[in-house]
Amino acid sequence: MRWTDEATELFAELIAVLPSSLRHTVQERAETCAEWIASEHGRKEVDSDLALYALMEGTPAHMRPRLVEAMDCRRETADVRRQTSGWRKN
């Protein structure tokens, strides 16, 4: 199944915040979950919303706050980029 570039990037970024001992298992669970849901709903690709949902579902509950924190940081970085996109140093 095809994953959008945004979904692939988000997935890689978030999986990296988990302990290395969990990454492989969480990755397999989340990828299987995302692709199964996409297939069941007649989708031809996994988008970032579905990737995030599957990653949260595949991550043990006690580790989910790490994913939420990483998403908050990601959102803040995007906000700063948007706010400064018109700024140019003279």
Biopython code that builds the backbone (N, CA, C, O; Angstrom):
import numpy as np
from Bio.PDB.StructureBuilder import StructureBuilder

atoms = [
    (1, "MET", "N", (0.844, -1.174, 0.000)),
    (1, "MET", "CA", (0.000, 0.000, 0.000)),
    (1, "MET", "C", (0.885, 1.232, 0.000)),
    (1, "MET", "O", (1.950, 1.246, 0.618)),
    (2, "ARG", "N", (0.444, 2.251, -0.688)),
    (2, "ARG", "CA", (1.188, 3.505, -0.786)),
    (2, "ARG", "C", (0.925, 4.377, 0.441)),
    (2, "ARG", "O", (-0.199, 4.433, 0.940)),
    (3, "TRP", "N", (1.956, 5.047, 0.917)),
    (3, "TRP", "CA", (1.854, 6.021, 1.991)),
    (3, "TRP", "C", (2.185, 7.392, 1.397)),
    (3, "TRP", "O", (3.115, 7.505, 0.599)),
    (4, "THR", "N", (1.443, 8.428, 1.770)),
    (4, "THR", "CA", (1.769, 9.764, 1.293)),
    (4, "THR", "C", (3.123, 10.173, 1.870)),
    (4, "THR", "O", (3.564, 9.638, 2.887)),
    (5, "ASP", "N", (3.764, 11.114, 1.215)),
    (5, "ASP", "CA", (5.057, 11.596, 1.717)),
    (5, "ASP", "C", (4.906, 12.173, 3.120)),
    (5, "ASP", "O", (5.749, 11.946, 3.987)),
    (6, "GLU", "N", (3.831, 12.917, 3.335)),
    (6, "GLU", "CA", (3.596, 13.521, 4.648)),
    (6, "GLU", "C", (3.419, 12.441, 5.723)),
    (6, "GLU", "O", (3.942, 12.569, 6.830)),
    (7, "ALA", "N", (2.682, 11.383, 5.389)),
    (7, "ALA", "CA", (2.468, 10.292, 6.349)),
    (7, "ALA", "C", (3.781, 9.586, 6.668)),
    (7, "ALA", "O", (4.047, 9.263, 7.825)),
    (8, "THR", "N", (4.588, 9.351, 5.664)),
    (8, "THR", "CA", (5.880, 8.689, 5.852)),
    (8, "THR", "C", (6.787, 9.535, 6.733)),
    (8, "THR", "O", (7.447, 9.017, 7.634)),
    (9, "GLU", "N", (6.818, 10.840, 6.471)),
    (9, "GLU", "CA", (7.655, 11.752, 7.244)),
    (9, "GLU", "C", (7.186, 11.825, 8.700)),
    (9, "GLU", "O", (7.999, 11.747, 9.621)),
    (10, "LEU", "N", (5.891, 11.972, 8.903)),
    (10, "LEU", "CA", (5.333, 12.037, 10.246)),
    (10, "LEU", "C", (5.627, 10.747, 11.015)),
    (10, "LEU", "O", (6.063, 10.784, 12.165)),
    (11, "PHE", "N", (5.389, 9.627, 10.375)),
    (11, "PHE", "CA", (5.604, 8.325, 11.003)),
    (11, "PHE", "C", (7.060, 8.176, 11.443)),
    (11, "PHE", "O", (7.330, 7.778, 12.576)),
    (12, "ALA", "N", (7.985, 8.490, 10.560)),
    (12, "ALA", "CA", (9.415, 8.358, 10.871)),
    (12, "ALA", "C", (9.822, 9.286, 12.011)),
    (12, "ALA", "O", (10.597, 8.907, 12.888)),
    (13, "GLU", "N", (9.292, 10.498, 11.986)),
    (13, "GLU", "CA", (9.617, 11.470, 13.021)),
    (13, "GLU", "C", (9.127, 11.013, 14.399)),
    (13, "GLU", "O", (9.840, 11.128, 15.396)),
    (14, "LEU", "N", (7.921, 10.503, 14.431)),
    (14, "LEU", "CA", (7.337, 10.109, 15.706)),
    (14, "LEU", "C", (7.884, 8.787, 16.232)),
    (14, "LEU", "O", (8.083, 8.637, 17.438)),
    (15, "ILE", "N", (8.124, 7.846, 15.358)),
    (15, "ILE", "CA", (8.644, 6.552, 15.804)),
    (15, "ILE", "C", (10.033, 6.743, 16.427)),
    (15, "ILE", "O", (10.439, 5.974, 17.298)),
    (16, "ALA", "N", (10.744, 7.760, 15.978)),
    (16, "ALA", "CA", (12.092, 8.020, 16.478)),
    (16, "ALA", "C", (12.114, 8.471, 17.936)),
    (16, "ALA", "O", (13.152, 8.365, 18.590)),
    (17, "VAL", "N", (10.992, 8.974, 18.462)),
    (17, "VAL", "CA", (10.982, 9.428, 19.856)),
    (17, "VAL", "C", (10.745, 8.284, 20.837)),
    (17, "VAL", "O", (10.869, 8.464, 22.049)),
    (18, "LEU", "N", (10.408, 7.126, 20.319)),
    (18, "LEU", "CA", (10.188, 5.965, 21.178)),
    (18, "LEU", "C", (11.516, 5.267, 21.467)),
    (18, "LEU", "O", (12.450, 5.361, 20.670)),
    (19, "PRO", "N", (11.606, 4.571, 22.593)),
    (19, "PRO", "CA", (12.832, 3.820, 22.880)),
    (19, "PRO", "C", (13.101, 2.802, 21.770)),
    (19, "PRO", "O", (12.174, 2.204, 21.223)),
    (20, "SER", "N", (14.358, 2.618, 21.453)),
    (20, "SER", "CA", (14.726, 1.715, 20.363)),
    (20, "SER", "C", (14.204, 0.294, 20.589)),
    (20, "SER", "O", (13.925, -0.430, 19.633)),
    (21, "SER", "N", (14.077, -0.092, 21.842)),
    (21, "SER", "CA", (13.591, -1.444, 22.140)),
    (21, "SER", "C", (12.126, -1.655, 21.732)),
    (21, "SER", "O", (11.690, -2.794, 21.565)),
    (22, "LEU", "N", (11.379, -0.581, 21.573)),
    (22, "LEU", "CA", (9.962, -0.677, 21.192)),
    (22, "LEU", "C", (9.696, -0.383, 19.721)),
    (22, "LEU", "O", (8.667, -0.792, 19.183)),
    (23, "ARG", "N", (10.603, 0.312, 19.079)),
    (23, "ARG", "CA", (10.343, 0.827, 17.727)),
    (23, "ARG", "C", (9.884, -0.224, 16.731)),
    (23, "ARG", "O", (8.889, -0.027, 16.033)),
    (24, "HIS", "N", (10.594, -1.328, 16.659)),
    (24, "HIS", "CA", (10.280, -2.338, 15.651)),
    (24, "HIS", "C", (8.865, -2.892, 15.839)),
    (24, "HIS", "O", (8.102, -3.008, 14.881)),
    (25, "THR", "N", (8.534, -3.224, 17.064)),
    (25, "THR", "CA", (7.214, -3.785, 17.356)),
    (25, "THR", "C", (6.119, -2.767, 17.079)),
    (25, "THR", "O", (5.111, -3.091, 16.450)),
    (26, "VAL", "N", (6.312, -1.543, 17.544)),
    (26, "VAL", "CA", (5.310, -0.491, 17.327)),
    (26, "VAL", "C", (5.171, -0.212, 15.829)),
    (26, "VAL", "O", (4.060, -0.057, 15.322)),
    (27, "GLN", "N", (6.288, -0.149, 15.134)),
    (27, "GLN", "CA", (6.250, 0.120, 13.701)),
    (27, "GLN", "C", (5.449, -0.948, 12.966)),
    (27, "GLN", "O", (4.600, -0.629, 12.134)),
    (28, "GLU", "N", (5.712, -2.201, 13.269)),
    (28, "GLU", "CA", (4.974, -3.288, 12.602)),
    (28, "GLU", "C", (3.481, -3.216, 12.902)),
    (28, "GLU", "O", (2.655, -3.339, 11.997)),
    (29, "ARG", "N", (3.137, -3.016, 14.173)),
    (29, "ARG", "CA", (1.724, -2.916, 14.553)),
    (29, "ARG", "C", (1.038, -1.750, 13.846)),
    (29, "ARG", "O", (-0.042, -1.895, 13.273)),
    (30, "ALA", "N", (1.689, -0.599, 13.903)),
    (30, "ALA", "CA", (1.090, 0.609, 13.341)),
    (30, "ALA", "C", (0.954, 0.527, 11.818)),
    (30, "ALA", "O", (-0.078, 0.915, 11.271)),
    (31, "GLU", "N", (1.962, 0.037, 11.143)),
    (31, "GLU", "CA", (1.884, -0.094, 9.688)),
    (31, "GLU", "C", (0.774, -1.056, 9.292)),
    (31, "GLU", "O", (0.004, -0.778, 8.373)),
    (32, "THR", "N", (0.694, -2.187, 9.985)),
    (32, "THR", "CA", (-0.362, -3.166, 9.695)),
    (32, "THR", "C", (-1.737, -2.564, 9.936)),
    (32, "THR", "O", (-2.643, -2.725, 9.117)),
    (33, "CYS", "N", (-1.893, -1.878, 11.048)),
    (33, "CYS", "CA", (-3.159, -1.245, 11.398)),
    (33, "CYS", "C", (-3.563, -0.199, 10.356)),
    (33, "CYS", "O", (-4.695, -0.206, 9.873)),
    (34, "ALA", "N", (-2.643, 0.692, 10.013)),
    (34, "ALA", "CA", (-2.936, 1.766, 9.057)),
    (34, "ALA", "C", (-3.328, 1.202, 7.697)),
    (34, "ALA", "O", (-4.291, 1.663, 7.084)),
    (35, "GLU", "N", (-2.597, 0.225, 7.235)),
    (35, "GLU", "CA", (-2.873, -0.344, 5.919)),
    (35, "GLU", "C", (-4.174, -1.142, 5.916)),
    (35, "GLU", "O", (-4.902, -1.139, 4.924)),
    (36, "TRP", "N", (-4.468, -1.822, 7.018)),
    (36, "TRP", "CA", (-5.718, -2.569, 7.110)),
    (36, "TRP", "C", (-6.911, -1.617, 7.093)),
    (36, "TRP", "O", (-7.880, -1.845, 6.369)),
    (37, "ILE", "N", (-6.842, -0.552, 7.887)),
    (37, "ILE", "CA", (-7.937, 0.427, 7.930)),
    (37, "ILE", "C", (-8.122, 1.073, 6.561)),
    (37, "ILE", "O", (-9.248, 1.210, 6.083)),
    (38, "ALA", "N", (-7.029, 1.466, 5.938)),
    (38, "ALA", "CA", (-7.118, 2.089, 4.612)),
    (38, "ALA", "C", (-7.788, 1.134, 3.627)),
    (38, "ALA", "O", (-8.675, 1.531, 2.871)),
    (39, "SER", "N", (-7.368, -0.092, 3.643)),
    (39, "SER", "CA", (-7.934, -1.096, 2.739)),
    (39, "SER", "C", (-9.419, -1.316, 3.006)),
    (39, "SER", "O", (-10.219, -1.390, 2.073)),
    (40, "GLU", "N", (-9.782, -1.421, 4.272)),
    (40, "GLU", "CA", (-11.189, -1.634, 4.642)),
    (40, "GLU", "C", (-12.096, -0.483, 4.209)),
    (40, "GLU", "O", (-13.289, -0.678, 3.977)),
    (41, "HIS", "N", (-11.526, 0.708, 4.105)),
    (41, "HIS", "CA", (-12.297, 1.890, 3.716)),
    (41, "HIS", "C", (-12.115, 2.243, 2.243)),
    (41, "HIS", "O", (-12.509, 3.322, 1.801)),
    (42, "GLY", "N", (-11.517, 1.327, 1.491)),
    (42, "GLY", "CA", (-11.360, 1.525, 0.052)),
    (42, "GLY", "C", (-10.343, 2.584, -0.333)),
    (42, "GLY", "O", (-10.372, 3.101, -1.450)),
    (43, "ARG", "N", (-9.456, 2.905, 0.574)),
    (43, "ARG", "CA", (-8.422, 3.902, 0.266)),
    (43, "ARG", "C", (-7.258, 3.237, -0.437)),
    (43, "ARG", "O", (-6.972, 2.060, -0.221)),
    (44, "LYS", "N", (-6.598, 3.997, -1.272)),
    (44, "LYS", "CA", (-5.439, 3.481, -1.989)),
    (44, "LYS", "C", (-4.126, 3.896, -1.337)),
    (44, "LYS", "O", (-3.050, 3.452, -1.738)),
    (45, "GLU", "N", (-4.233, 4.762, -0.315)),
    (45, "GLU", "CA", (-3.026, 5.210, 0.365)),
    (45, "GLU", "C", (-3.314, 5.526, 1.828)),
    (45, "GLU", "O", (-4.457, 5.740, 2.232)),
    (46, "VAL", "N", (-2.249, 5.547, 2.595)),
    (46, "VAL", "CA", (-2.303, 5.921, 4.006)),
    (46, "VAL", "C", (-1.911, 7.388, 4.087)),
    (46, "VAL", "O", (-0.833, 7.774, 3.635)),
    (47, "ASP", "N", (-2.793, 8.211, 4.668)),
    (47, "ASP", "CA", (-2.466, 9.627, 4.829)),
    (47, "ASP", "C", (-1.935, 9.879, 6.238)),
    (47, "ASP", "O", (-1.861, 8.953, 7.046)),
    (48, "SER", "N", (-1.568, 11.119, 6.538)),
    (48, "SER", "CA", (-0.942, 11.421, 7.824)),
    (48, "SER", "C", (-1.897, 11.221, 8.995)),
    (48, "SER", "O", (-1.464, 10.806, 10.071)),
    (49, "ASP", "N", (-3.184, 11.506, 8.814)),
    (49, "ASP", "CA", (-4.148, 11.295, 9.905)),
    (49, "ASP", "C", (-4.236, 9.818, 10.269)),
    (49, "ASP", "O", (-4.237, 9.456, 11.446)),
    (50, "LEU", "N", (-4.309, 8.993, 9.271)),
    (50, "LEU", "CA", (-4.398, 7.555, 9.506)),
    (50, "LEU", "C", (-3.090, 7.014, 10.090)),
    (50, "LEU", "O", (-3.111, 6.144, 10.961)),
    (51, "ALA", "N", (-1.970, 7.521, 9.616)),
    (51, "ALA", "CA", (-0.672, 7.099, 10.152)),
    (51, "ALA", "C", (-0.566, 7.463, 11.628)),
    (51, "ALA", "O", (-0.093, 6.664, 12.436)),
    (52, "LEU", "N", (-1.006, 8.667, 11.977)),
    (52, "LEU", "CA", (-0.955, 9.100, 13.370)),
    (52, "LEU", "C", (-1.881, 8.252, 14.233)),
    (52, "LEU", "O", (-1.493, 7.826, 15.321)),
    (53, "TYR", "N", (-3.076, 8.009, 13.770)),
    (53, "TYR", "CA", (-4.028, 7.182, 14.514)),
    (53, "TYR", "C", (-3.431, 5.788, 14.776)),
    (53, "TYR", "O", (-3.446, 5.300, 15.906)),
    (54, "ALA", "N", (-2.915, 5.168, 13.730)),
    (54, "ALA", "CA", (-2.364, 3.817, 13.853)),
    (54, "ALA", "C", (-1.146, 3.798, 14.776)),
    (54, "ALA", "O", (-0.956, 2.850, 15.537)),
    (55, "LEU", "N", (-0.334, 4.829, 14.709)),
    (55, "LEU", "CA", (0.843, 4.901, 15.569)),
    (55, "LEU", "C", (0.431, 5.029, 17.033)),
    (55, "LEU", "O", (1.025, 4.392, 17.902)),
    (56, "MET", "N", (-0.573, 5.841, 17.309)),
    (56, "MET", "CA", (-1.067, 5.970, 18.687)),
    (56, "MET", "C", (-1.642, 4.640, 19.172)),
    (56, "MET", "O", (-1.413, 4.237, 20.313)),
    (57, "GLU", "N", (-2.381, 3.969, 18.309)),
    (57, "GLU", "CA", (-2.968, 2.678, 18.677)),
    (57, "GLU", "C", (-1.904, 1.604, 18.909)),
    (57, "GLU", "O", (-2.061, 0.749, 19.781)),
    (58, "GLY", "N", (-0.842, 1.649, 18.142)),
    (58, "GLY", "CA", (0.201, 0.631, 18.230)),
    (58, "GLY", "C", (1.229, 0.875, 19.323)),
    (58, "GLY", "O", (2.062, 0.016, 19.610)),
    (59, "THR", "N", (1.162, 2.055, 19.930)),
    (59, "THR", "CA", (2.121, 2.418, 20.972)),
    (59, "THR", "C", (1.555, 2.089, 22.347)),
    (59, "THR", "O", (0.395, 2.395, 22.624)),
    (60, "PRO", "N", (2.354, 1.469, 23.213)),
    (60, "PRO", "CA", (1.877, 1.203, 24.566)),
    (60, "PRO", "C", (1.411, 2.506, 25.242)),
    (60, "PRO", "O", (2.013, 3.562, 25.047)),
    (61, "ALA", "N", (0.349, 2.417, 26.026)),
    (61, "ALA", "CA", (-0.271, 3.597, 26.641)),
    (61, "ALA", "C", (0.726, 4.463, 27.416)),
    (61, "ALA", "O", (0.647, 5.691, 27.372)),
    (62, "HIS", "N", (1.647, 3.837, 28.114)),
    (62, "HIS", "CA", (2.580, 4.621, 28.920)),
    (62, "HIS", "C", (3.592, 5.408, 28.074)),
    (62, "HIS", "O", (4.278, 6.288, 28.594)),
    (63, "MET", "N", (3.688, 5.095, 26.778)),
    (63, "MET", "CA", (4.617, 5.804, 25.888)),
    (63, "MET", "C", (3.920, 6.857, 25.021)),
    (63, "MET", "O", (4.589, 7.659, 24.370)),
    (64, "ARG", "N", (2.607, 6.862, 25.007)),
    (64, "ARG", "CA", (1.868, 7.804, 24.160)),
    (64, "ARG", "C", (2.150, 9.269, 24.464)),
    (64, "ARG", "O", (2.154, 10.086, 23.543)),
    (65, "PRO", "N", (2.386, 9.635, 25.729)),
    (65, "PRO", "CA", (2.719, 11.045, 25.984)),
    (65, "PRO", "C", (3.946, 11.521, 25.209)),
    (65, "PRO", "O", (4.029, 12.695, 24.851)),
    (66, "ARG", "N", (4.886, 10.635, 24.948)),
    (66, "ARG", "CA", (6.056, 11.025, 24.138)),
    (66, "ARG", "C", (5.630, 11.427, 22.723)),
    (66, "ARG", "O", (6.147, 12.389, 22.155)),
    (67, "LEU", "N", (4.685, 10.679, 22.173)),
    (67, "LEU", "CA", (4.203, 11.006, 20.827)),
    (67, "LEU", "C", (3.471, 12.346, 20.829)),
    (67, "LEU", "O", (3.641, 13.159, 19.920)),
    (68, "VAL", "N", (2.658, 12.565, 21.854)),
    (68, "VAL", "CA", (1.912, 13.822, 21.961)),
    (68, "VAL", "C", (2.877, 14.997, 22.090)),
    (68, "VAL", "O", (2.692, 16.036, 21.455)),
    (69, "GLU", "N", (3.898, 14.827, 22.910)),
    (69, "GLU", "CA", (4.899, 15.883, 23.082)),
    (69, "GLU", "C", (5.620, 16.173, 21.761)),
    (69, "GLU", "O", (5.850, 17.333, 21.418)),
    (70, "ALA", "N", (5.965, 15.138, 21.038)),
    (70, "ALA", "CA", (6.634, 15.315, 19.747)),
    (70, "ALA", "C", (5.720, 16.025, 18.749)),
    (70, "ALA", "O", (6.177, 16.852, 17.961)),
    (71, "MET", "N", (4.426, 15.697, 18.787)),
    (71, "MET", "CA", (3.471, 16.377, 17.900)),
    (71, "MET", "C", (3.346, 17.852, 18.262)),
    (71, "MET", "O", (3.263, 18.703, 17.377)),
    (72, "ASP", "N", (3.333, 18.160, 19.562)),
    (72, "ASP", "CA", (3.271, 19.555, 20.002)),
    (72, "ASP", "C", (4.484, 20.325, 19.508)),
    (72, "ASP", "O", (4.353, 21.450, 19.026)),
    (73, "CYS", "N", (5.667, 19.726, 19.623)),
    (73, "CYS", "CA", (6.892, 20.377, 19.143)),
    (73, "CYS", "C", (6.841, 20.583, 17.635)),
    (73, "CYS", "O", (7.241, 21.631, 17.126)),
    (74, "ARG", "N", (6.353, 19.589, 16.940)),
    (74, "ARG", "CA", (6.233, 19.666, 15.479)),
    (74, "ARG", "C", (5.294, 20.800, 15.074)),
    (74, "ARG", "O", (5.582, 21.553, 14.144)),
    (75, "ARG", "N", (4.172, 20.914, 15.777)),
    (75, "ARG", "CA", (3.183, 21.953, 15.503)),
    (75, "ARG", "C", (3.758, 23.337, 15.792)),
    (75, "ARG", "O", (3.565, 24.267, 15.009)),
    (76, "GLU", "N", (4.466, 23.473, 16.919)),
    (76, "GLU", "CA", (5.074, 24.752, 17.270)),
    (76, "GLU", "C", (6.113, 25.174, 16.230)),
    (76, "GLU", "O", (6.181, 26.346, 15.861)),
    (77, "THR", "N", (6.913, 24.229, 15.762)),
    (77, "THR", "CA", (7.911, 24.525, 14.734)),
    (77, "THR", "C", (7.233, 25.000, 13.455)),
    (77, "THR", "O", (7.693, 25.950, 12.821)),
    (78, "ALA", "N", (6.139, 24.340, 13.073)),
    (78, "ALA", "CA", (5.414, 24.737, 11.863)),
    (78, "ALA", "C", (4.822, 26.124, 12.029)),
    (78, "ALA", "O", (4.830, 26.915, 11.086)),
    (79, "ASP", "N", (4.306, 26.434, 13.218)),
    (79, "ASP", "CA", (3.738, 27.768, 13.476)),
    (79, "ASP", "C", (4.805, 28.845, 13.350)),
    (79, "ASP", "O", (4.564, 29.895, 12.754)),
    (80, "VAL", "N", (5.972, 28.593, 13.905)),
    (80, "VAL", "CA", (7.066, 29.560, 13.832)),
    (80, "VAL", "C", (7.482, 29.764, 12.385)),
    (80, "VAL", "O", (7.718, 30.895, 11.960)),
    (81, "ARG", "N", (7.573, 28.691, 11.634)),
    (81, "ARG", "CA", (7.953, 28.809, 10.218)),
    (81, "ARG", "C", (6.934, 29.652, 9.451)),
    (81, "ARG", "O", (7.301, 30.497, 8.634)),
    (82, "ARG", "N", (5.647, 29.412, 9.725)),
    (82, "ARG", "CA", (4.601, 30.186, 9.047)),
    (82, "ARG", "C", (4.686, 31.661, 9.417)),
    (82, "ARG", "O", (4.539, 32.528, 8.556)),
    (83, "GLN", "N", (4.920, 31.947, 10.686)),
    (83, "GLN", "CA", (4.969, 33.326, 11.160)),
    (83, "GLN", "C", (6.166, 34.079, 10.624)),
    (83, "GLN", "O", (6.099, 35.293, 10.436)),
    (84, "THR", "N", (7.256, 33.383, 10.375)),
    (84, "THR", "CA", (8.473, 34.048, 9.922)),
    (84, "THR", "C", (8.725, 33.885, 8.429)),
    (84, "THR", "O", (9.768, 34.311, 7.932)),
    (85, "SER", "N", (7.799, 33.284, 7.714)),
    (85, "SER", "CA", (8.038, 33.021, 6.289)),
    (85, "SER", "C", (8.190, 34.300, 5.473)),
    (85, "SER", "O", (8.862, 34.294, 4.442)),
    (86, "GLY", "N", (7.582, 35.388, 5.912)),
    (86, "GLY", "CA", (7.712, 36.640, 5.174)),
    (86, "GLY", "C", (8.871, 37.503, 5.629)),
    (86, "GLY", "O", (9.167, 38.534, 5.026)),
    (87, "TRP", "N", (9.529, 37.070, 6.706)),
    (87, "TRP", "CA", (10.634, 37.842, 7.270)),
    (87, "TRP", "C", (11.895, 37.660, 6.456)),
    (87, "TRP", "O", (12.271, 36.538, 6.116)),
    (88, "ARG", "N", (12.552, 38.774, 6.142)),
    (88, "ARG", "CA", (13.829, 38.701, 5.418)),
    (88, "ARG", "C", (14.843, 39.619, 6.086)),
    (88, "ARG", "O", (14.536, 40.756, 6.443)),
    (89, "LYS", "N", (16.013, 39.119, 6.241)),
    (89, "LYS", "CA", (17.075, 39.902, 6.845)),
    (89, "LYS", "C", (17.680, 40.806, 5.769)),
    (89, "LYS", "O", (17.997, 40.352, 4.669)),
    (90, "ASN", "N", (17.833, 42.083, 6.099)),
    (90, "ASN", "CA", (18.424, 43.040, 5.135)),
    (90, "ASN", "C", (19.900, 43.167, 5.327)),
    (90, "ASN", "O", (20.553, 43.922, 4.607)),
]
sb = StructureBuilder()
sb.init_structure("model")
sb.init_model(0)
sb.init_chain("A")
sb.init_seg("    ")
for serial, (resi, resn, name, xyz) in enumerate(atoms, 1):
    if name == "N":
        sb.init_residue(resn, " ", resi, " ")
    sb.init_atom(name, np.array(xyz, "f"), 0.0, 1.0, " ", f" {name:<3s}", serial, name[0])
structure = sb.get_structure()
